[in-house]
């Protein structure tokens, strides 16, 4: 881990087999800023940022699950940057790495994890784990800039205290009498800094909106769902993008001015095309290229005291989609059928995922993505 100063970990697990995860900071990254989001079942997002590069090897985090039933797979993907905010090549030669772990229960009933060979960090290992998994690499892009976070925050907020500075060194008694009074600057140098409050905001994506919808489904209703606002100060243009490997998406981010430092922008599931901001304009414009055939991607914005996770609205291209509204309506009537006629993602059922895929492709095919209908 020599030279690494930032780590983005995404962990996927089967929420039917594992539950109630907790994340503990490891010794290697002790003293760095760490935020873990465990609010979404089946997914854990961990961000670690340090002003100084790490050195050597050791544990980054320990993930413990409060309960488990049977055995299952745990998938961990990571992206890392150095102190100069450049992407670090990890195992496999890419800018990101994906590993699969197999979980099991030992005699005491605790879950075990096995570490993939060549991975530049460790996980707890139990003797009962079998068959080491394989490791693959995919290209991911990390972009960093600098600003403050917006004051208005929607979605689930989890505020945590993170140590940002160690106590100052002891002040030696001077050989000559000290002045009767000390200046404010001197007091700040002597007194230890207080922990900073880190606020984490994870916005609900449009895919989750489709999952939660329990009412009627017509073309007008699902188009309204896919055009729902995700965040008040962050907007995607166009509102729906196909992950065909050649279409870019523009994300406009308006941030407050209460912080002199600029934000860090981290893309997940997409690569950076451009990042710009006019001097007098509070809006940042991020242009990204989603990876081919991905269903989920996002933009993470980090400052000294805030982290925002913004999900993009995109879908893989699907050939079996008509631009005729009557065909769209017939497709939606098949949703939830015991023996479905339409299954776009090949999982043997017609559910909200199929409805989302059809709606996204329908709007793009009609050339109205980004416009309410």
C-alpha positions in Angstrom: 0.0 0.0 0.0 3.0 2.3 -0.3 2.0 5.6 -1.9 -1.8 5.0 -1.6 -3.7 7.9 0.0 -7.3 7.3 -1.0 -9.3 4.1 -1.1 -12.9 3.5 -2.4 -14.2 0.0 -1.5 -17.6 -1.4 -2.7 -18.8 -4.6 -1.0 -21.7 -6.6 -2.3 -23.2 -9.4 -0.2 -26.4 -11.6 -0.2 -28.7 -9.9 2.3 -30.7 -13.1 2.6 -27.6 -14.9 4.0 -25.8 -12.0 5.8 -27.2 -9.2 7.9 -26.4 -6.2 10.1 -22.9 -5.4 8.9 -20.5 -3.2 10.9 -17.3 -1.7 9.7 -14.2 -1.1 11.9 -11.2 1.0 10.8 -8.0 -1.1 10.3 -4.6 -0.3 11.7 -3.0 0.5 8.3 -5.3 3.5 7.8 -5.5 4.6 11.4 -5.9 8.4 11.7 -7.3 8.9 8.2 -10.9 10.0 7.4 -13.1 7.0 6.9 -16.8 6.9 6.2 -18.8 3.6 5.8 -22.3 3.5 4.4 -24.1 0.3 5.4 -27.7 1.6 5.1 -28.5 -0.3 1.8 -29.0 -4.1 2.4 -26.7 -6.1 0.2 -24.2 -3.2 -0.3 -21.5 -1.5 1.7 -19.6 1.6 0.5 -16.4 2.5 2.3 -14.3 5.7 1.6 -10.9 6.3 3.1 -9.0 9.5 2.5 -5.7 10.6 4.1 -3.5 13.7 3.7 -0.4 11.5 3.8 0.2 8.3 1.8 0.0 5.0 3.6 3.1 2.8 4.0 3.5 -0.9 4.2 0.8 -3.5 4.5 -2.0 -4.2 7.0 -5.8 -4.3 7.5 -7.8 -1.5 6.0 -11.2 -2.4 7.5 -12.8 -5.3 9.3 -16.4 -6.1 8.3 -18.5 -8.0 10.8 -22.0 -9.3 10.2 -24.4 -9.6 13.1 -26.2 -12.7 11.7 -25.8 -15.2 8.9 -27.6 -18.2 7.5 -25.7 -20.7 5.4 -22.9 -19.8 3.1 -22.7 -17.2 0.3 -20.4 -15.1 -1.8 -18.9 -11.7 -1.0 -17.7 -9.4 -3.8 -15.3 -6.6 -3.1 -14.2 -4.0 -5.7 -11.7 -1.2 -5.0 -10.3 1.9 -6.6 -7.3 3.7 -5.2 -5.5 7.1 -5.6 -2.1 8.4 -4.5 -1.4 11.7 -2.6 -1.2 13.5 -5.9 -4.8 12.3 -6.7 -3.7 10.0 -9.5 -5.2 6.6 -10.0 -3.0 3.7 -8.5 -2.6 0.5 -10.5 -3.8 -2.5 -8.5 -3.7 -6.2 -8.9 -4.2 -7.3 -12.5 -2.7 -4.1 -13.9 -5.9 -2.0 -14.0 -7.1 1.0 -12.0 -9.6 -1.0 -10.1 -9.8 -4.6 -8.9 -12.7 -6.9 -8.2 -12.5 -9.9 -5.9 -14.9 -12.7 -4.9 -14.9 -14.2 -1.4 -16.7 -17.3 -0.2 -18.2 -17.2 3.3 -18.9 -20.1 5.6 -19.4 -20.8 9.3 -16.8 -22.4 11.6 -17.5 -24.4 14.7 -18.1 -21.3 16.8 -20.6 -20.0 14.2 -18.6 -17.0 12.9 -18.4 -16.2 9.2 -15.1 -16.7 7.4 -13.5 -14.9 4.4 -10.8 -16.0 2.1 -8.4 -13.5 0.5 -7.9 -13.5 -3.3 -4.2 -13.9 -4.3 -2.5 -10.7 -5.2 -5.0 -8.3 -3.6 -3.2 -5.4 -2.0 -5.2 -5.6 1.3 -6.2 -8.3 3.7 -9.4 -9.7 5.1 -10.0 -11.9 8.1 -9.5 -15.6 7.2 -11.0 -18.7 8.8 -9.6 -22.2 8.4 -13.0 -23.6 7.3 -13.1 -21.6 4.0 -12.6 -23.5 0.8 -11.4 -22.9 -2.7 -9.7 -19.5 -3.3 -11.6 -17.3 -5.6 -10.4 -15.7 -8.9 -9.5 -12.1 -9.4 -10.4 -9.9 -12.4 -9.7 -6.3 -13.4 -11.9 -3.6 -15.0 -11.1 -0.1 -16.0 -12.4 2.6 -13.7 -11.7 6.4 -13.7 -11.1 8.6 -10.7 -11.3 12.4 -10.9 -10.4 14.8 -8.3 -10.9 18.5 -8.0 -11.6 20.9 -5.0 -15.2 22.9 -3.1 -17.7 22.8 -0.3 -20.8 20.7 0.1 -24.3 22.0 -0.3 -26.1 23.0 2.9 -29.4 21.4 1.8 -29.2 17.6 2.0 -31.9 15.2 1.2 -32.0 11.4 1.6 -30.6 9.4 4.4 -28.0 11.2 6.4 -25.5 9.5 8.7 -23.3 11.9 10.7 -20.1 10.5 12.2 -17.1 11.9 14.0 -13.7 11.4 12.4 -10.4 12.3 13.9 -8.7 14.8 11.5 -5.6 15.7 13.5 -3.5 14.4 16.4 -2.7 16.4 19.4 0.0 18.9 19.1 3.5 18.1 20.4 4.2 19.1 24.1 5.3 22.7 24.5 8.7 23.0 26.1 9.2 25.6 28.8 11.3 28.5 27.3 14.6 29.5 28.9 13.3 33.1 29.2 10.0 34.2 30.7 7.1 33.8 28.4 4.8 36.7 27.6 1.9 37.1 29.9 -0.6 36.6 27.2 -0.6 34.3 24.1 -2.1 35.2 20.8 -5.0 33.3 19.2 -2.7 31.7 16.7 -0.4 30.4 19.5 -3.4 29.0 21.4 -4.6 27.2 18.2 -1.1 25.7 17.8 -1.1 24.4 21.4 -4.6 23.1 21.7 -5.5 19.8 20.0 -8.0 20.1 17.2 -11.5 18.8 17.7 -12.8 15.9 15.6 -14.6 17.0 12.4 -18.2 16.1 11.8 -18.6 14.0 8.6 -22.0 14.0 7.0 -22.9 11.3 4.4 -25.7 11.8 2.0 -26.8 8.9 -0.2 -29.4 9.8 -2.7 -32.0 7.2 -3.8 -31.6 6.3 -7.5 -34.3 5.9 -10.1 -33.9 2.2 -10.0 -34.9 2.2 -6.4 -37.9 4.4 -7.3 -39.0 1.7 -9.7 -38.4 -1.0 -7.1 -40.6 0.8 -4.5 -43.5 1.6 -6.9 -46.5 -0.6 -6.1 -49.3 1.2 -8.1 -50.5 1.0 -11.6 -48.1 0.9 -14.5 -48.8 2.7 -17.7 -46.3 4.4 -20.1 -47.2 7.8 -18.6 -46.7 6.6 -15.0 -43.3 4.9 -15.6 -42.0 7.8 -17.7 -42.9 10.1 -14.7 -41.0 7.7 -12.4 -37.8 7.7 -14.6 -37.9 11.5 -14.7 -38.2 11.9 -10.9 -35.8 14.3 -9.3 -32.8 12.6 -7.6 -31.2 15.5 -5.9 -32.0 19.2 -5.6 -28.6 20.5 -6.5 -27.3 17.8 -8.7 -28.8 17.1 -12.2 -28.0 14.6 -15.0 -28.3 15.5 -18.7 -29.9 13.8 -20.4 -32.0 12.3 -17.6 -31.6 8.8 -19.1 -28.5 7.4 -20.8 -27.8 4.1 -22.4 -24.5 2.5 -21.4 -23.5 1.7 -25.0 -19.9 2.6 -24.5 -20.1 5.7 -26.8 -22.7 8.0 -25.1 -21.6 10.5 -22.5 -23.6 11.9 -19.6 -23.3 15.4 -18.1 -23.7 15.9 -14.3 -24.2 19.5 -13.1 -23.3 20.0 -9.5 -24.1 23.2 -7.5 -22.2 23.5 -4.3 -22.1 26.1 -1.5 -19.4 28.6 -0.8 -18.8 28.0 2.9 -15.7 26.0 2.3 -12.6 27.4 0.6 -11.4 24.0 -0.6 -12.6 22.3 -3.8 -14.3 18.9 -3.8 -13.0 15.6 -4.9 -15.0 13.8 -7.6 -14.9 10.0 -7.8 -16.7 8.2 -10.6 -17.8 4.6 -10.1 -18.9 2.6 -13.2 -17.9 5.4 -15.6 -14.7 7.2 -16.7 -14.1 10.9 -16.7 -14.3 12.8 -20.0 -14.0 16.4 -18.6 -14.4 18.5 -15.5 -14.8 22.2 -15.5 -16.1 25.2 -13.5 -16.3 28.8 -14.3 -14.6 31.1 -11.8 -17.7 33.0 -10.7 -20.1 30.1 -11.2 -20.9 27.8 -8.3 -21.8 25.0 -10.7 -19.3 22.2 -11.5 -19.9 20.2 -14.8 -18.7 16.6 -14.9 -18.8 14.8 -18.2 -18.5 11.0 -17.9 -18.6 8.0 -20.2 -20.5 5.0 -18.5 -18.8 1.6 -18.9 -20.5 -0.6 -21.5 -23.6 -2.5 -20.4 -23.6 -1.3 -16.8 -26.9 -0.8 -15.0 -25.5 1.1 -12.0 -22.9 3.9 -11.9 -22.5 7.0 -9.7 -20.6 10.1 -8.7 -19.2 10.6 -5.2 -18.3 14.1 -4.0 -15.9 14.4 -1.1 -14.8 17.4 1.0 -13.2 17.6 4.4 -16.5 17.3 6.2 -19.0 15.9 3.7 -19.6 13.0 1.3 -22.4 12.9 -1.3 -23.3 9.8 -3.3 -25.3 10.5 -6.5 -26.5 7.6 -8.6 -26.7 8.0 -12.4 -29.8 7.0 -14.3 -28.6 4.6 -17.1 -29.5 1.3 -18.6 -27.8 -1.2 -21.0 -29.2 -1.1 -24.6 -31.9 -3.6 -25.3 -32.9 -4.7 -28.8 -36.5 -5.9 -28.0 -37.9 -2.4 -27.5 -40.4 -0.7 -29.7 -41.0 3.1 -30.0 -44.7 2.5 -30.3 -46.7 3.4 -27.2 -49.2 0.6 -27.8 -46.4 -1.9 -27.6 -45.0 -0.2 -24.5 -48.4 -0.5 -22.8 -48.7 -4.2 -23.7 -45.3 -4.8 -22.3 -46.2 -3.2 -18.9 -49.4 -5.3 -18.6 -47.1 -8.4 -18.6 -45.3 -7.1 -15.5 -45.5 -9.5 -12.6 -47.1 -12.3 -14.6 -46.5 -15.8 -13.3 -45.4 -17.0 -16.7 -44.1 -13.7 -18.3 -43.9 -13.2 -22.0 -41.2 -10.6 -21.6 -37.9 -11.0 -19.7 -35.4 -8.4 -20.8 -32.6 -9.3 -18.3 -32.9 -13.1 -18.5 -33.7 -13.7 -14.8 -36.9 -15.7 -15.5 -39.3 -13.0 -14.4 -40.8 -9.7 -15.4 -40.4 -7.3 -12.6 -39.3 -3.6 -12.0 -35.9 -4.2 -13.6 -37.5 -5.1 -16.9 -39.9 -2.2 -16.7 -37.0 0.2 -16.0 -34.9 -1.2 -18.9 -37.8 -0.9 -21.3 -38.7 2.6 -20.2 -35.1 3.8 -20.6 -34.7 2.3 -24.0 -38.1 3.5 -25.1 -37.3 7.1 -24.3 -33.9 7.0 -25.9 -35.3 5.4 -29.0 -38.0 8.0 -29.3 -35.4 10.7 -28.7 -37.1 12.2 -25.7 -34.8 11.1 -22.9 -34.3 14.2 -20.7 -37.7 15.6 -21.4 -40.8 14.9 -19.3 -43.6 13.4 -21.5 
